[in-house]
Amino acid sequence: MSPLEHCLSPTNTLRDAIEIMHNQKWNTVPVTNQSGKLIGVFTRSSMYQMILSDVPKDTPISDYIKKAVGTVLEDVNSELLETMIAKSRVGTGIIINKSGKPVGLFTKTNAVMNYVKETQILKKQLEKVMDTSNLGAIMTNEDGTIIFANEKCAEMIGMPLAEITGEDMEAFVPAVSRYADEREAHFPMVFHQQHFIVRLSKYSIDNQKEGYIALFQNVSELEKLTAELESQKKWKTLLQSVIHNAYDGLVMINEQEEITFISPSLLELFELDKEMKEKDKITKVLPHLSLEQVMKTGVAEVSDFMEIKGINYLVHRIPVYQGERIIGAIGKIVYRQLHEVREAFKSAEDNRKVIHKQEGIEKSRFTFNEILSKDKQMDKLIRSGTKAAKSKTTILLYGESGTGKELFAHAIHSSSTNSRGPFITVNCAAIPEHLLESEFFGYEDGAFTGAKQKGKIGKFDLAHGGTLFLDEIGDMSLPIQAKLLRVLQEREFYRVGGTERIKVDVRIIAATNRPLERMVADGTFREDLFYRLNVISFEIPPLRKRKKDILLLSESFIRELNRQNGTSITGWEPLFEQAIMDYDWPGNIRELRNVWERAMIFAENGKVRLEDLPDYVLKNAGYDVFLQEEEEMTPQPLLEKAEQFAIQKALQMSGGNKSKACILLGISRSVLYDKLKKYNVPAFKEQRSGNSERKDEG
C-alpha cells in the first residue's frame, strides 16, 4: 500500500490534477467532499478526455469524476486485497477507513512486489524446513533437468550445488526412468556408503507438462538412533530385572532419612505393604536396619548377623557423598542362601590351606607372570631369569630390602625343571646362630640337650628334589659358611650328632642386601663360598629407579588389599599420585604396600587422598605444604600452596639455577623473584662455578 498524501476536490482544476498525477506518479487520484469522505476518483483516462475536449486547464474536474469506485477497508487482509486488485479493471484500488475517508492506494505493482517478497520469504522458509528436517530435495522441469536442489542434497550427493543444478536428474537418480509411469514411488539408494530412502513424485507445471520432485532421507542415522533406543530399552529392562531379582535387597534414603527406593525382595522379606508411600522415614518403616547411623558417622559398615522369621541376614550400610557432604545412604541386605555362601568360603579356605601346606612341605607360590613391571631393566631380568631357571646352577640375588628378591626366587623355581618339587625358605638372619646348623642339616636322636627323641630332618632334607632359598645369606657366620660350602660342592652332609652321609639333590638360590664382595675383602665372608654362589647373579633395581612400576603395583595392591581388608577403594586422587611418584621409597615395594594398606584403611570414600599418606612420606616428598595444620589461624589458600610447591620443585629440579627454573615454570625472572620474596622460599645453592653464578644473578 502507498500512503495517501494528496486528494482532489470537485472544485480542483485540470491543472491541479495534472500536477498531482505528475509529481506523485499516480494513475488515479481520490476525490473527496468537504468532510474528506471519498466521492469518486479522477483517473488518467479522465485527464485524457478533458485534454482531448480542448477545455482550458483551469476548468474544474467535477464533470469528469468517476463515481463508481471500488473501495476496501484498511483492515482487510492482504490475500483478499490482492484478489480484489487482480479482478479489478483499473490498476489502482482505494483504501478507506471506517469513516469513509481515503487513506491509501494499492496498485497492481504493489501486489506484484508483495508477491515477489513473500515468495522469497517462503522459499527461504521452505529451505530452512528442509535443512532442519535433514531432507535433501531436487526439483526438475518437464525435461528432467534439475532446476532446484538444496544444500543438504548437495552434501548427500557429495558435489557442489552449482554442479548439480542444470544436470539431468537421472545422472544422480538412475531409478527415475523405472518409475516414469507412477505418480509417486519410494526406493532405496546409497551415496558414499550412506543409505537413503528416496521419495519420487510428479508435479504439474502447465499445458499437461510434469516435472519431478525427489526427497532424500538418510536412514543410516535413523537406524543408528533406533539401535541406540533399542539398546537403552534392553538395558532398562535388564536393570529392572536385576533390581527386582537381585540376590541382595536394596533400600535407599535421602538426606532427610526418607526412603527413596526399596526393592520388591525387601518388601517380601519384611512383609511390608507394597503400596507403601514414598518419603516414609526409614526409622518408621525399617528401624532395625539402623541406616541413619551412617548418616552421622559417614563410615561404611557391615552389621552383625540379624534374624527375621528364622532367616539370617546382614546389612551393609553405605553412606552416599556429594563432594564432602553426605546426601543419603544405601542399605544392602544379604540374606538368600547366606549359610551356603558361608560354607563355600570356609571350604575354599580349607582347600587353600591344604594345597599350600601338604604334609608341611612348602611350594612356590609365584611365577614370572606375577612380577608386575613396565621397566626395561626388569623385563631384561625376567627374560634372563627365565633362561637361568632351566638349569640347576646356583643363583645369587642382589637387591635392597623390599625389592622382591623372594618373589623372584619363587618365580625361578616355578620355571625350573624341578618346579613340582618343594621350595624351602631359610632366613639366615632370623635363626639364632646355635640353631642354624640343626635347621640346615637336622639332627639325630639325643644329639643335644632338648633335642626331640626321634630327631629332626633339616631344610636340605625337605628341599630334596626342589629348591632351597637362602635369604639374607650375608648374615651367616663363617663356621656355617664352611659347612654350606661342603654341601654345595659334595651334594652331601651329616646330620648333627649323626654318622650317616646324606646325599641331596637341591638347587640353591641365595639372596642378600649386603655387599658380599666388600665382605670378602674384609674377611667376613668366605671367598670360595662367594664364587660358588655367584655363578649367576641378578641385581634387582630399587623402586626409585623404576618409577613406572609405582602406579602398576598400586593398582595390584588395591585389588589385593580390598579382598584382604574388606575395603572398597577404587583409585586415587591426582595429588596422591604425584606424591607417591615423587617419594624415593627407601623401603621399596614392601614399603609401598604398607603405605597403601594404611591409606586404604584411613580413606573415607572410594579414592585415597593426599592426607591418607603417612606424615613422613609427605614431608620427604615435599607435599606436607598441602596439608593445613589445625592450629593455623590464617590458613593459606590451596592455590598459593600449589604455587609455592611448584616454585620449590622447579628450583630443586634446576639445581638452584633460577633461569632454568623460570623456563620450567613458564614465568619471567622478575615474577620469580617476587614469588620467592612473597613465600619466603629458602634459597637453593646452584651447583656450578662462582663466575657463572654471578653471571646468572646479573
KAKAKA-V248546 format. One record per backbone hydrogen bond with DSSP energy under -0.5 kcal/mol. NH is the residue of the N-H (numbers start at 1). CO is the residue of the C=O. If there is no record, write none. Layout:
nh=NH co=CO
nh=NH co=CO
//
This chain:
nh=2 co=105
nh=3 co=1
nh=4 co=103
nh=5 co=3
nh=8 co=30
nh=12 co=9
nh=14 co=59
nh=15 co=57
nh=17 co=13
nh=18 co=14
nh=19 co=15
nh=20 co=16
nh=21 co=17
nh=22 co=18
nh=23 co=19
nh=24 co=20
nh=25 co=21
nh=26 co=21
nh=29 co=42
nh=31 co=40
nh=32 co=8
nh=33 co=37
nh=36 co=33
nh=38 co=100
nh=39 co=31
nh=40 co=31
nh=41 co=66
nh=42 co=29
nh=43 co=41
nh=44 co=27
nh=47 co=43
nh=48 co=44
nh=49 co=45
nh=50 co=46
nh=51 co=47
nh=52 co=48
nh=53 co=49
nh=54 co=51
nh=55 co=50
nh=59 co=56
nh=61 co=12
nh=62 co=10
nh=64 co=61
nh=65 co=62
nh=66 co=41
nh=67 co=65
nh=69 co=67
nh=71 co=69
nh=72 co=94
nh=74 co=96
nh=76 co=73
nh=81 co=77
nh=82 co=78
nh=83 co=79
nh=84 co=80
nh=85 co=81
nh=86 co=82
nh=87 co=83
nh=88 co=84
nh=93 co=106
nh=94 co=70
nh=95 co=104
nh=96 co=72
nh=96 co=94
nh=97 co=101
nh=100 co=97
nh=102 co=36
nh=103 co=95
nh=104 co=95
nh=105 co=2
nh=106 co=93
nh=108 co=91
nh=111 co=107
nh=112 co=108
nh=113 co=109
nh=114 co=110
nh=115 co=111
nh=116 co=112
nh=117 co=113
nh=118 co=114
nh=119 co=115
nh=120 co=116
nh=121 co=117
nh=122 co=118
nh=123 co=119
nh=124 co=120
nh=125 co=121
nh=126 co=122
nh=127 co=123
nh=128 co=124
nh=129 co=125
nh=130 co=126
nh=131 co=127
nh=132 co=128
nh=133 co=129
nh=134 co=131
nh=135 co=130
nh=136 co=216
nh=138 co=214
nh=139 co=148
nh=140 co=212
nh=141 co=145
nh=144 co=141
nh=146 co=167
nh=147 co=139
nh=148 co=139
nh=150 co=137
nh=154 co=150
nh=155 co=151
nh=156 co=152
nh=157 co=153
nh=158 co=154
nh=159 co=154
nh=163 co=160
nh=164 co=160
nh=164 co=161
nh=165 co=161
nh=166 co=146
nh=167 co=164
nh=169 co=144
nh=171 co=168
nh=172 co=169
nh=173 co=169
nh=176 co=173
nh=177 co=174
nh=179 co=175
nh=179 co=176
nh=180 co=177
nh=182 co=179
nh=185 co=200
nh=187 co=198
nh=189 co=196
nh=191 co=194
nh=194 co=191
nh=196 co=189
nh=197 co=217
nh=198 co=187
nh=199 co=215
nh=200 co=185
nh=200 co=198
nh=201 co=213
nh=202 co=183
nh=203 co=211
nh=205 co=209
nh=209 co=206
nh=211 co=203
nh=213 co=201
nh=214 co=138
nh=215 co=199
nh=216 co=136
nh=217 co=197
nh=218 co=134
nh=219 co=195
nh=219 co=217
nh=220 co=195
nh=222 co=218
nh=223 co=219
nh=224 co=220
nh=225 co=221
nh=226 co=222
nh=227 co=223
nh=228 co=224
nh=229 co=225
nh=230 co=226
nh=231 co=227
nh=232 co=228
nh=233 co=229
nh=234 co=230
nh=235 co=231
nh=236 co=232
nh=237 co=233
nh=238 co=234
nh=239 co=235
nh=240 co=236
nh=241 co=237
nh=242 co=238
nh=243 co=239
nh=244 co=240
nh=245 co=241
nh=246 co=242
nh=246 co=243
nh=249 co=333
nh=251 co=331
nh=252 co=261
nh=253 co=329
nh=254 co=258
nh=255 co=327
nh=257 co=254
nh=259 co=280
nh=260 co=252
nh=261 co=252
nh=263 co=250
nh=266 co=263
nh=267 co=263
nh=268 co=264
nh=269 co=265
nh=270 co=266
nh=271 co=268
nh=272 co=267
nh=276 co=273
nh=279 co=259
nh=280 co=277
nh=282 co=257
nh=284 co=281
nh=285 co=281
nh=286 co=282
nh=289 co=286
nh=290 co=287
nh=293 co=290
nh=294 co=291
nh=295 co=291
nh=296 co=292
nh=296 co=293
nh=297 co=293
nh=298 co=294
nh=301 co=317
nh=303 co=315
nh=306 co=313
nh=308 co=311
nh=311 co=308
nh=312 co=310
nh=313 co=306
nh=314 co=334
nh=316 co=314
nh=316 co=332
nh=317 co=301
nh=317 co=315
nh=318 co=316
nh=318 co=330
nh=320 co=328
nh=321 co=319
nh=322 co=325
nh=324 co=322
nh=325 co=322
nh=327 co=320
nh=327 co=325
nh=328 co=320
nh=329 co=253
nh=330 co=318
nh=331 co=251
nh=332 co=316
nh=332 co=330
nh=333 co=249
nh=333 co=331
nh=334 co=314
nh=334 co=332
nh=335 co=247
nh=335 co=333
nh=336 co=247
nh=338 co=335
nh=341 co=337
nh=342 co=338
nh=343 co=339
nh=344 co=340
nh=345 co=341
nh=346 co=342
nh=347 co=343
nh=348 co=344
nh=349 co=345
nh=350 co=346
nh=351 co=347
nh=352 co=348
nh=353 co=349
nh=354 co=350
nh=355 co=351
nh=356 co=352
nh=357 co=353
nh=358 co=355
nh=359 co=357
nh=360 co=357
nh=361 co=358
nh=370 co=367
nh=371 co=368
nh=372 co=370
nh=379 co=375
nh=380 co=376
nh=381 co=377
nh=382 co=378
nh=383 co=379
nh=384 co=380
nh=385 co=381
nh=386 co=382
nh=387 co=383
nh=388 co=384
nh=389 co=385
nh=390 co=386
nh=390 co=387
nh=391 co=388
nh=395 co=508
nh=396 co=536
nh=397 co=510
nh=398 co=396
nh=398 co=538
nh=399 co=512
nh=403 co=400
nh=408 co=404
nh=409 co=405
nh=410 co=406
nh=411 co=407
nh=412 co=408
nh=413 co=409
nh=414 co=410
nh=415 co=411
nh=416 co=413
nh=417 co=389
nh=419 co=416
nh=421 co=418
nh=423 co=362
nh=424 co=467
nh=426 co=469
nh=428 co=426
nh=428 co=471
nh=430 co=427
nh=431 co=427
nh=435 co=432
nh=436 co=432
nh=436 co=433
nh=437 co=433
nh=439 co=435
nh=440 co=436
nh=441 co=437
nh=442 co=438
nh=443 co=456
nh=444 co=496
nh=446 co=452
nh=447 co=444
nh=451 co=448
nh=455 co=452
nh=456 co=443
nh=458 co=441
nh=459 co=439
nh=460 co=440
nh=462 co=458
nh=463 co=459
nh=464 co=461
nh=465 co=505
nh=466 co=463
nh=467 co=422
nh=468 co=507
nh=469 co=424
nh=469 co=467
nh=470 co=468
nh=470 co=509
nh=471 co=426
nh=471 co=469
nh=472 co=511
nh=473 co=470
nh=473 co=511
nh=475 co=472
nh=476 co=473
nh=481 co=477
nh=482 co=478
nh=483 co=479
nh=484 co=480
nh=485 co=481
nh=486 co=482
nh=487 co=483
nh=488 co=484
nh=489 co=485
nh=490 co=486
nh=491 co=487
nh=493 co=502
nh=495 co=500
nh=496 co=442
nh=498 co=495
nh=502 co=493
nh=503 co=501
nh=504 co=491
nh=506 co=504
nh=507 co=466
nh=508 co=506
nh=509 co=468
nh=510 co=395
nh=511 co=470
nh=512 co=397
nh=516 co=514
nh=519 co=515
nh=520 co=516
nh=521 co=517
nh=522 co=518
nh=523 co=519
nh=523 co=520
nh=524 co=519
nh=525 co=519
nh=530 co=526
nh=531 co=527
nh=532 co=528
nh=533 co=529
nh=534 co=530
nh=535 co=533
nh=536 co=394
nh=536 co=533
nh=538 co=396
nh=540 co=398
nh=540 co=538
nh=541 co=539
nh=545 co=542
nh=546 co=543
nh=549 co=546
nh=550 co=547
nh=551 co=547
nh=552 co=548
nh=553 co=549
nh=554 co=550
nh=555 co=551
nh=556 co=552
nh=557 co=553
nh=558 co=554
nh=559 co=555
nh=560 co=556
nh=561 co=557
nh=562 co=558
nh=563 co=559
nh=564 co=560
nh=565 co=561
nh=566 co=562
nh=567 co=561
nh=570 co=606
nh=571 co=606
nh=573 co=608
nh=577 co=573
nh=578 co=574
nh=579 co=575
nh=580 co=576
nh=581 co=577
nh=582 co=578
nh=583 co=579
nh=588 co=585
nh=589 co=402
nh=590 co=402
nh=590 co=587
nh=591 co=587
nh=592 co=588
nh=593 co=589
nh=594 co=590
nh=595 co=591
nh=596 co=592
nh=597 co=593
nh=598 co=594
nh=599 co=595
nh=600 co=596
nh=601 co=597
nh=602 co=598
nh=603 co=599
nh=608 co=571
nh=612 co=609
nh=613 co=610
nh=618 co=614
nh=619 co=615
nh=620 co=616
nh=621 co=617
nh=622 co=618
nh=622 co=619
nh=623 co=618
nh=624 co=618
nh=626 co=623
nh=627 co=624
nh=628 co=626
nh=629 co=627
nh=632 co=629
nh=635 co=633
nh=641 co=637
nh=642 co=638
nh=643 co=639
nh=644 co=640
nh=645 co=641
nh=646 co=642
nh=647 co=643
nh=648 co=644
nh=649 co=645
nh=650 co=646
nh=651 co=647
nh=652 co=648
nh=653 co=649
nh=654 co=650
nh=655 co=652
nh=656 co=651
nh=657 co=654
nh=658 co=656
nh=661 co=657
nh=662 co=658
nh=663 co=659
nh=664 co=660
nh=665 co=661
nh=666 co=662
nh=667 co=662
nh=672 co=668
nh=673 co=669
nh=674 co=670
nh=675 co=671
nh=676 co=672
nh=677 co=673
nh=678 co=674
nh=679 co=675
nh=680 co=676
nh=681 co=676
nh=685 co=683
nh=686 co=684
nh=687 co=655
nh=688 co=686
nh=693 co=689
nh=694 co=690
nh=695 co=691
nh=696 co=692
nh=697 co=693
nh=698 co=694
//
